[in-house]
Amino acid sequence: MKFSIVYKISLSAVVLVLVSVGVVGGLFYNKTTDLLVQHGLENIASEISEAGSQLQTHIDHQRRDTLFIARTPPIQGMLRALKNNNYDEKGKSTYRQWEKRVQKIFIAILKSKPRYLQIRFLDQNGQELVDVHHELKNDEYHIHSKKKLQDKSNSIYVKETLKLAVGSIYLSEINLNREHGEVSKPHTEVLRSATPVYDEQTGKLSGLVVVNVEIGSKLRKIQKNIQDKNSEIFITNDRGGYLLHPDETKAYGFDLGKRFRIQEDFPQLANLFLPDNKDTRLTLYPKDTKGTHVVSFVKIPFDPVYPERFIAVGISELYASIVAKQSSVQSAVLNLALIIASVVTFLAIFFSYRLALPIKNIARVMDDYIHNRESKVNMPFDDKSEVGDLARRYHSLIAEVEDAKAHLKGLNRNLEVLVEERTGDLNVSRIEAERANAAKSEFLSRMSHELRTPMNAILGFGQILDMESESFNEIQQSNIREILQAGYHLLDLINEVLDLSRIESGKVEISMEDVSLDDVVQKSLSLISSQAKERHIEIVDKLSSNGYIVRADYTRLKQVLVNLLSNAVKYNSESGQITLEAVQSESKPDRIRISVVDTGKGLTEDEISKLFTPFERLNEDDNTEGTGIGLVITKHLIEQMNGSIAVECIPGEGCTFWIELQLAKEEPKDK
């Protein structure tokens, strides 16, 4: 028997209501009072967790601000100036100028953080160098003069912070602020965060930054958000001393010479504060405290450096209040369920027919459209309910589908035209890029030629003066040598720029021939041997006399080897060693790998990634001569000779630069 949709909807609604009422009623009436209390305790635990999260978020912000302050450039500027008679050569500023900049930064941060009380910069001996204070009462900002700067070397937070590594944060106990060893009045609850400052040049510990934050208002805000008339909030440190108590006279007793601890008010919590106790939560029922309250305590760690440190947040609430809250919820839900069940049952039957007929009509229209039939059924467009909205949306959807079909046909017709237009645009862009590159290469070439002519004249006059140097004094002779040295260096740079521009413009011609490695290696070594002797560097030649013949351009191969050997001399350690060797590839027997191994300080992965970038000079601080172009030219030349180049480094031990070339058909002679 086939039932109508009206009957089905009515029956389904009645069954759903009856089942819902039965399940809800059964669940609630089968629960005991213990379950109700447990639910209330879960709410308490949730409130404590929320309070802990708020406090943790506040502390995390303070930690990040402390690290940010320590990393501001003026801090390093003060350190550099202190080491150099109160003047910083790098920043071109005096110690006082850097000090004023630090003070301005501290004031700006204090103004942006209303609850921040004090920011200080101390040296490695605990002596305050900069101290900026925010007076909350009058909302004023003060910079302490040198006479008021204090020695904090005996403070625990100073000693502990100076033990930390770069980027670490020390968090002090939450306590009352002290000035000159005495608790300041009015009482101000503070949390200090501090981080060590290391000299960026030497890597040595040079001081610390300390931030004092007023924390009391945050604790009282947490108390206000979760406390009601039947509950009390307690917050303690990891020794049980009260930070927050309904009786304000008990708060911070440990700073005021009074002994008020939660272990004395609730002895059952004493184990929670033992050093080796791993429990993070404890709940006391009235039978435990022999009272009328339920007490729930949760430990919240807040210091990653010392994970054993924590604050304890607790809520005490009347047991009867918890039960009453849950009982009222139970009764309200059950009564509401009965009312809803009755109303829904009646409405389900009443509206079944009105709901079913429009839905049936919509389904009929859809079926007609799917089967390409003309539909004569009237859609309920005037219906203001969801059914009418569904009919209107369906009508709009069909219209959009038809429009999309027409649009798709138009797109198909215009697709070929659009592709041709885009292809033309790309060709124009490519041509413009090629012109720009050619113009750059032409500019470099012309500038190199124009610079080389006057440079040759300068070197010529310098050589003439050098030939007559006996008639000059030592200072003049030194000046002549500097002119020649700088001139030759600039001429090398001009030549290398010219080479680079020729390579990039494709004007360098490579003449491939059979080249004897023995010959080109010996000539390359003769060109750099004097440089090696000046630095007492030993050259170990394991390549010559092997009789290898390679396919290359003789002149360009010698240029490559001279550049690699010259770099190995310049960037090697004093009295180091350079090893020149060659080996045939096992996987590619028709290729040979030539390696130049040095014993310098090596390169990092980041430095290697920049090695073949034009004008990118590494180790600029050691004053080693160079242009940053040689390896770029070397790479281009090797690749044009159908070869490859790469480098392998071990920091502290040295680098191995190797090139691979095609072997000629001649076999090497017997070793």
C-alpha positions in Angstrom: 0.0 0.0 0.0 1.3 3.4 -1.1 1.0 6.2 1.5 0.7 9.8 0.6 3.3 12.4 1.6 0.8 14.0 3.9 0.4 10.8 5.9 4.1 10.1 5.9 5.0 13.6 7.2 2.3 13.5 9.9 3.2 10.1 11.1 7.0 10.9 11.1 6.5 14.1 13.1 4.4 12.3 15.8 6.8 9.4 16.1 9.8 11.8 16.2 8.1 13.9 19.0 7.2 10.8 21.1 10.6 9.2 20.7 12.4 12.5 21.6 10.2 13.0 24.7 10.8 9.4 25.8 14.5 9.5 25.3 15.0 12.9 26.9 12.8 12.1 29.8 14.4 8.7 30.4 17.9 10.1 30.4 17.2 12.9 32.8 15.2 10.9 35.3 17.7 8.0 35.3 20.6 10.3 36.3 21.4 10.5 40.0 22.4 13.5 42.2 26.1 12.5 41.9 25.9 13.0 38.1 24.4 16.5 38.6 27.2 17.4 41.0 29.7 16.0 38.6 28.3 18.2 35.8 28.6 21.2 38.0 32.2 20.4 38.8 32.9 20.1 35.1 31.6 23.7 34.7 33.8 24.8 37.6 36.8 23.1 35.9 35.9 24.8 32.6 35.8 28.2 34.3 39.2 27.6 35.9 40.7 26.5 32.5 39.3 29.7 31.0 40.8 31.8 33.7 44.2 30.0 33.3 44.1 30.6 29.5 43.5 34.3 30.0 46.4 34.6 32.4 48.6 32.5 30.2 47.8 34.6 27.1 48.7 37.7 29.1 52.0 36.2 30.2 52.8 35.1 26.6 52.3 38.6 25.3 54.7 39.9 28.0 57.3 37.3 27.0 57.1 38.3 23.3 57.3 42.0 24.2 60.4 41.4 26.3 62.2 39.6 23.4 61.1 42.3 21.0 62.6 45.0 23.3 65.9 43.2 23.7 66.3 42.9 19.9 65.9 46.6 19.1 69.0 47.9 17.3 69.7 50.8 19.8 70.5 48.2 22.5 73.4 46.9 20.4 74.4 50.5 19.6 74.9 51.2 23.4 77.0 48.0 23.7 79.2 49.0 20.8 79.6 52.5 22.1 80.6 51.2 25.6 83.4 49.1 24.1 84.8 52.1 22.0 85.1 55.0 24.4 81.4 55.9 24.2 81.3 56.1 20.4 79.8 53.6 18.0 81.7 53.6 14.7 79.1 51.4 13.0 76.1 53.5 13.9 78.1 56.8 13.9 76.5 57.7 17.2 77.7 58.5 20.7 76.7 56.4 23.7 74.3 59.3 24.9 72.6 59.4 21.5 71.9 55.6 21.6 70.8 55.9 25.3 68.2 58.6 24.3 66.9 56.4 21.5 66.5 53.4 23.9 64.6 55.7 26.3 62.3 56.9 23.6 61.6 53.3 22.6 60.9 52.3 26.2 58.5 55.2 26.6 56.6 54.4 23.4 56.2 50.8 24.5 54.9 51.8 27.9 52.4 54.2 26.3 51.1 51.4 24.1 50.9 49.0 27.0 48.9 50.7 29.8 49.6 48.0 32.4 53.4 48.0 31.8 55.1 49.7 34.8 58.8 49.7 34.1 61.3 48.8 31.4 65.0 48.6 32.2 68.3 47.8 30.5 71.1 46.5 32.8 74.7 45.6 32.1 76.2 42.1 32.8 77.1 43.2 36.3 73.5 44.0 37.2 73.9 47.8 37.1 70.9 49.7 35.6 71.9 51.6 32.4 68.4 52.8 31.4 65.3 52.8 33.6 61.9 54.2 32.3 59.0 54.1 34.8 55.2 54.5 34.2 53.4 56.0 37.2 49.8 54.6 37.0 48.3 57.0 39.4 49.0 60.1 37.4 49.6 58.3 34.1 53.1 59.9 33.9 56.3 58.6 32.4 59.7 59.1 34.1 63.3 58.5 33.0 65.5 57.8 36.0 68.7 59.9 36.1 72.1 58.2 36.6 72.0 59.0 40.3 68.8 57.0 40.7 69.9 54.0 38.7 70.3 51.1 41.1 72.7 48.1 41.3 70.4 45.0 41.0 73.2 42.4 41.0 71.8 40.7 44.2 68.3 40.4 42.8 67.3 36.8 42.1 65.8 37.7 38.7 69.1 39.2 37.6 71.2 36.2 38.6 68.8 33.7 37.0 68.4 35.7 33.8 72.2 36.0 33.3 72.4 32.2 33.2 70.0 31.9 30.2 70.8 31.4 26.5 69.9 33.8 23.7 66.1 34.0 23.2 65.2 32.6 26.7 62.9 34.3 29.1 63.0 34.4 32.9 59.7 35.0 34.7 59.9 36.1 38.3 57.4 35.3 41.0 54.2 37.4 41.1 54.8 39.7 44.0 54.7 43.3 45.2 57.0 45.8 43.6 60.0 46.9 45.6 62.2 50.0 45.3 65.6 50.1 47.0 64.8 46.8 48.8 61.5 48.0 50.3 57.9 47.2 49.2 56.6 50.3 47.4 53.4 52.0 48.5 50.7 51.9 47.4 51.1 48.1 46.8 51.6 47.2 43.2 51.4 43.5 42.1 54.0 42.9 39.4 55.3 40.1 37.2 58.8 40.6 35.9 60.1 39.1 32.7 63.7 39.3 31.7 65.9 38.1 28.9 69.7 38.2 28.5 71.3 40.4 25.8 74.3 39.1 24.0 76.8 41.3 22.0 76.1 40.6 18.3 79.8 41.2 17.4 81.5 39.0 20.1 78.6 36.7 21.1 79.4 37.4 24.8 76.8 38.1 27.5 76.5 41.9 27.9 73.4 42.6 29.9 69.7 42.0 30.3 66.3 43.7 29.6 63.7 43.6 32.4 60.0 44.4 32.0 57.7 45.0 35.1 54.0 44.5 34.4 51.2 45.3 36.8 49.4 41.9 37.1 46.9 42.6 39.9 44.2 44.1 37.7 44.4 41.0 35.4 43.9 38.7 38.4 41.0 40.7 39.7 39.4 40.8 36.2 39.6 37.0 36.1 38.0 36.9 39.5 35.2 39.2 38.4 34.4 37.2 35.3 33.9 33.8 36.9 32.8 34.6 40.5 29.2 34.7 41.6 27.5 35.2 44.9 27.8 31.5 45.8 31.5 31.0 44.8 34.9 32.3 45.9 38.1 32.6 43.8 41.6 31.7 45.1 44.9 32.1 43.2 48.2 31.1 44.8 51.8 30.8 43.8 53.6 27.4 43.6 54.4 27.6 47.4 50.7 28.1 48.4 51.1 31.8 49.1 47.9 33.8 48.2 48.0 36.1 45.2 44.2 36.6 45.3 41.9 35.9 48.2 38.3 37.0 49.1 39.9 38.4 52.2 42.3 41.0 50.8 44.5 41.1 53.9 45.7 37.6 53.2 47.0 38.4 49.7 50.8 38.7 49.3 51.4 37.9 53.0 54.7 36.4 51.9 55.9 39.9 50.9 54.5 41.6 54.0 55.9 39.3 56.7 52.7 37.4 57.3 52.1 33.7 56.9 48.9 33.1 54.9 48.9 29.9 52.9 46.2 27.8 51.3 47.6 24.6 52.9 46.7 26.1 56.3 43.1 26.8 55.2 42.7 23.5 53.3 45.2 21.0 54.7 44.0 18.4 52.1 45.7 20.5 49.4 49.2 20.3 51.0 50.3 17.4 48.8 49.5 19.4 45.7 52.4 21.8 46.5 55.1 19.2 47.1 58.0 19.5 44.7 57.7 16.0 43.3 53.9 16.1 43.0 52.7 15.5 39.4 48.9 16.1 40.0 47.5 19.0 38.0 44.0 19.0 39.5 42.3 18.2 42.8 38.7 18.4 43.9 37.5 18.4 47.5 33.9 17.4 48.4 32.1 18.4 51.6 33.0 15.1 53.1 36.7 15.9 52.6 36.6 19.4 54.1 33.8 18.6 56.6 32.1 21.7 55.4 29.4 22.8 52.9 31.6 23.7 49.9 33.1 21.9 47.0 36.7 23.1 46.3 38.3 22.6 42.9 41.9 23.5 42.3 43.9 23.4 39.1 47.7 23.9 38.6 48.6 26.1 35.6 52.3 26.0 34.5 53.4 29.3 33.1 57.2 29.2 32.7 58.7 27.0 29.9 62.2 27.4 31.3 61.2 26.1 34.7 58.1 23.8 34.0 57.8 22.9 37.7 56.7 26.5 38.4 53.0 27.1 38.4 50.1 29.1 39.8 47.1 27.4 41.3 43.6 28.6 40.5 40.7 27.4 42.7 37.0 28.0 43.0 35.0 27.2 46.2 31.2 26.9 45.7 28.3 25.7 47.9 27.5 22.1 47.3 23.8 22.8 47.6 24.1 25.6 45.0 25.6 23.2 42.5 22.8 20.7 43.0 20.1 23.4 42.8 21.5 24.7 39.6 21.4 21.3 38.0 18.0 20.4 39.3 16.5 23.6 37.9 18.0 22.8 34.5 16.6 19.3 34.6 13.1 20.5 35.4 13.2 23.3 32.9 14.3 21.0 30.1 11.7 18.3 30.9 8.8 20.8 31.0 10.0 22.5 27.8 10.2 19.1 26.1 6.6 18.2 27.0 5.3 21.6 25.8 7.3 21.3 22.5 6.1 17.8 22.0 2.4 18.7 22.3 2.7 21.8 20.1 4.8 20.1 17.4 2.5 17.1 17.2 -0.5 19.4 16.6 1.3 21.6 14.1 2.8 18.7 12.2 -0.6 17.3 11.5 -2.1 20.8 10.7 0.6 21.8 8.3 1.3 18.5 6.6 -1.2 19.0 3.8 -0.1 22.6 3.2 3.5 21.6 3.1 3.2 18.5 1.1 1.2 19.8 -1.9 3.7 22.6 -3.0 6.6 20.2 -2.5 4.8 17.7 -4.7 4.3 20.3 -7.4 7.9 21.4 -7.4 9.0 17.8 -7.7 6.7 17.4 -10.7 8.2 20.5 -12.5 11.7 19.2 -11.9 10.9 15.8 -13.4 9.4 17.5 -16.4 12.5 19.6 -17.0 14.8 16.6 -16.6 12.8 14.7 -19.3 12.4 17.7 -21.6 8.6 17.8 -21.2 6.5 20.9 -21.1 5.2 21.4 -17.6 1.6 22.5 -16.9 1.9 22.5 -13.1 1.8 25.9 -11.3 4.9 26.6 -9.1 4.1 28.2 -5.7 6.1 31.4 -6.5 3.8 33.5 -4.2 4.3 31.3 -1.2 6.2 33.3 1.4 7.6 30.2 3.2 10.7 28.2 2.5 8.7 26.3 -0.1 8.0 29.4 -2.1 11.7 30.4 -1.7 12.6 27.0 -3.0 10.4 27.4 -6.1 11.8 30.9 -6.8 15.3 29.7 -6.4 14.7 26.8 -8.7 13.2 29.1 -11.3 16.3 31.4 -11.0 18.6 28.4 -11.3 17.0 27.2 -14.5 17.3 30.7 -15.9 21.0 30.8 -15.0 21.6 27.4 -16.5 20.1 28.6 -19.8 22.1 31.8 -19.7 25.2 29.7 -18.9 24.6 27.5 -22.0 24.3 30.6 -24.2 27.4 32.2 -22.7 29.4 29.0 -23.1 28.6 28.9 -26.8 29.9 32.5 -27.1 33.0 31.7 -25.2 33.7 28.7 -27.5 33.4 31.0 -30.5 35.7 33.7 -29.0 38.3 31.3 -27.5 40.5 31.1 -30.5 40.6 34.9 -30.9 41.5 35.3 -27.3 44.3 32.8 -27.5 45.8 34.5 -30.5 45.7 37.9 -28.7 47.4 36.5 -25.6 50.1 34.9 -27.7 50.8 38.2 -29.4 51.1 39.9 -26.1 53.5 37.3 -24.8 55.7 37.7 -28.0 55.8 41.5 -27.5 56.8 41.1 -23.8 59.6 38.6 -24.8 61.0 41.0 -27.5 61.0 43.9 -25.0 62.8 41.8 -22.4 65.4 40.7 -25.0 66.0 44.4 -26.0 66.4 45.4 -22.4 69.0 42.7 -21.8 70.9 43.6 -25.0 70.9 47.3 -23.9 72.2 46.4 -20.5 75.0 44.3 -22.0 75.9 47.1 -24.5 76.0 49.6 -21.7 78.3 47.5 -19.5 80.6 46.9 -22.6 80.8 50.6 -23.5 81.4 51.7 -19.9 84.1 49.1 -19.4 85.9 50.3 -22.6 85.5 53.9 -21.5 86.9 53.2 -18.0 89.8 51.1 -19.2 91.4 53.9 -21.2 91.9 56.4 -18.4 92.8 53.5 -16.0 95.6 52.4 -18.3 96.9 56.0 -18.3 96.8 56.1 -14.4 98.6 52.8 -14.3 101.2 54.0 -16.8 101.9 57.1 -14.8 102.0 55.0 -11.6 104.6 52.7 -13.1 106.8 55.6 -14.2 106.6 57.0 -10.7 107.4 53.5 -9.3 110.5 53.3 -11.6 111.7 56.6 -10.0 110.7 55.6 -6.5 114.2 55.9 -5.1 113.9 59.7 -5.3 110.8 59.7 -3.1 110.4 59.2 0.6 108.8 56.2 2.3 105.3 57.8 2.5 105.4 58.8 -1.2 106.6 55.3 -2.2 103.7 53.7 -0.1 101.2 56.0 -1.9 102.6 55.0 -5.3 102.2 51.3 -4.4 98.6 51.9 -3.2 97.8 53.7 -6.5 99.2 50.8 -8.5 97.5 48.1 -6.3 94.1 49.9 -6.5 94.5 50.5 -10.2 95.2 46.9 -11.0 92.3 45.8 -8.8 89.9 48.2 -10.6 91.3 47.1 -14.0 90.6 43.5 -13.1 87.1 44.5 -12.1 86.6 46.3 -15.5 87.9 43.3 -17.4 85.6 40.9 -15.5 82.6 43.2 -16.0 83.4 43.3 -19.7 83.8 39.5 -19.8 80.5 39.1 -18.0 78.7 41.4 -20.4 80.1 39.6 -23.3 79.1 36.2 -21.9 75.5 37.4 -21.2 75.2 38.9 -24.7 76.6 35.7 -26.3 79.6 37.4 -27.8 82.2 35.1 -26.2 83.5 32.6 -28.7 84.6 29.2 -27.4 87.1 27.3 -29.6 86.8 23.6 -28.6 90.0 21.6 -29.1 92.0 18.8 -27.4 93.7 20.3 -24.4 96.5 18.7 -22.3 95.6 19.1 -18.6 99.3 18.7 -17.7 100.2 21.8 -19.7 97.3 24.0 -18.6 97.7 23.0 -15.0 101.4 23.8 -14.9 100.9 27.2 -16.4 98.0 28.0 -14.1 100.1 27.0 -11.0 103.0 29.2 -12.2 100.6 32.2 -12.2 99.5 31.8 -8.5 102.6 30.3 -7.0 103.9 33.7 -5.8 100.6 34.4 -4.0 100.7 31.0 -2.3 104.3 31.6 -1.1 103.3 35.0 0.4 100.8 33.2 2.6 103.0 30.1 3.2 100.4 27.9 1.5 101.5 24.5 0.3 100.2 23.3 -3.1 99.9 19.6 -3.6 99.7 18.7 -7.3 98.2 15.3 -7.8 96.9 16.0 -11.3 100.0 16.7 -13.5 101.8 13.8 -15.2 98.5 11.8 -15.6 98.3 12.6 -19.3 94.6 13.5 -19.4 93.4 15.2 -22.6 90.1 17.1 -22.4 87.8 18.8 -24.9 87.9 22.6 -24.0 89.0 26.1 -25.0 92.7 26.3 -23.9 92.6 30.0 -22.9 89.2 29.8 -21.1 90.1 26.6 -19.2 93.3 28.3 -18.0 91.2 31.3 -16.9 88.9 29.0 -15.0 91.7 27.1 -13.2 93.5 30.3 -12.3 90.4 31.8 -10.8 89.7 28.7 -8.7 93.3 28.4 -7.5 93.4 32.2 -6.8 90.3 31.9 -4.7 91.7 28.9 -2.9 94.8 31.0 -2.0 92.8 34.1 -0.9 90.3 32.4 1.2 92.6 29.7 2.7 94.0 29.8 6.2 97.6 31.0 6.8 100.1 28.1 6.2 97.2 26.1 4.8 97.2 23.6 1.9 95.7 23.4 -1.6 95.3 20.0 -3.3 94.8 19.7 -7.0 93.5 16.3 -8.2 91.5 14.7 -11.0 89.4 11.5 -11.2 87.4 9.8 -13.9 83.7 9.4 -13.2 82.6 5.8 -12.6 79.1 6.4 -13.9 80.3 8.5 -16.8 83.7 7.2 -17.9 83.9 9.8 -20.7 84.1 12.7 -18.2 86.7 13.8 -15.7 86.3 15.7 -12.5 89.0 18.2 -11.6 89.0 19.3 -7.9 90.6 22.2 -6.0 90.6 21.5 -2.3 91.5 24.1 0.3 91.8 24.2 4.1 90.0 27.5 4.7 87.1 28.1 7.1 84.5 26.8 4.6 81.1 28.1 3.7 77.6 27.6 5.1 74.6 26.3 3.1 73.2 29.9 2.9 76.5 31.2 1.6 76.8 28.5 -1.0 73.4 29.4 -2.3 74.7 32.9 -3.1 78.0 31.8 -4.5 77.3 32.2 -8.2 75.3 35.4 -7.9 76.9 38.4 -9.7 78.6 41.0 -7.4 77.6 38.9 -4.3 80.8 38.9 -2.2 81.0 36.7 0.8 83.4 37.3 3.8 83.4 41.1 3.1 84.5 41.7 6.7 88.0 40.1 6.2 89.1 42.7 3.6 90.0 40.0 1.0 90.2 41.5 -2.4 87.6 40.4 -5.0 84.8 41.6 -7.2 82.2 38.9 -6.8 82.2 38.2 -10.6 84.9 35.6 -11.0 82.9 32.6 -10.1 79.9 33.8 -12.2 82.2 34.1 -15.2 83.8 30.7 -14.4 80.4 29.0 -14.3 79.4 30.5 -17.6 82.7 29.5 -19.3 82.5 25.9 -17.9 78.9 25.5 -19.1 79.8 26.9 -22.6 82.5 24.2 -22.7 79.8 21.5 -22.1 81.0 21.1 -18.5 79.6 21.7 -15.0 80.8 23.2 -11.7 79.9 22.7 -8.1 81.2 23.1 -4.5 81.1 21.0 -1.4 82.1 22.6 2.0 82.6 21.5 5.6 82.5 24.6 7.9 85.8 24.9 9.7 87.6 22.4 7.5 87.5 23.9 4.0 85.9 23.7 0.5 86.2 21.6 -2.6 85.4 23.3 -5.9 85.2 20.8 -8.8 84.6 21.0 -12.5 83.6 18.2 -14.9 84.8 18.2 -18.6 84.5 15.9 -21.5 87.5 13.6 -22.0 89.1 13.5 -25.5 89.4 10.2 -27.3 93.1 9.9 -26.5 93.7 7.6 -23.5 95.8 8.9 -20.6 99.4 7.5 -20.5 100.3 5.0 -17.8 100.6 6.4 -14.4 
